[in-house]
Amino acid sequence: MTPDESARIREEAIKNLKIIYDPEIPVNIYDLGLVYEVNVKEEGNLHVLMTLTAPNCPVAESLPLEVKEKLEFITGVNRVEVEITFDPPWDRNMISEAALLELGLL
């Protein structure tokens, strides 16, 4: 896979992550700061490291599946792995400036 192809897949993955919303906060999961890493690995494998707003989040099972489903259809992606971590734990400081403005918190 060429560096250009990896970059295209990563950009498209981020674009797709920005259409997935947290059901409790009206902001997409990328701008909310729930996605820590989006890495394109060899052979078109995509690894997403993300967190949830809380360990007992009501979408703890469904959100990672939605992420996986949205990314599997990107041309050139062979496999998607979504890894959930709570280190570091999510907090309000991880929200993008644009999302803070959208939420009226700036």
Sequence and secondary structure as in RCSB ss.txt:
>XXXX:A:sequence
MTPDESARIREEAIKNLKIIYDPEIPVNIYDLGLVYEVNVKEEGNLHVLMTLTAPNCPVAESLPLEVKEKLEFIT
GVNRVEVEITFDPPWDRNMISEAALLELGLL
>XXXX:A:secstr
  HHHHHHHHHHHHHHHTT B SSSSSBTTTTT EEEEEE GGGEEEEEE  SSTT TTTTHHHHHHHHHHHTST
T  EEEEEE  SS   GGGS HHHHHHTT  
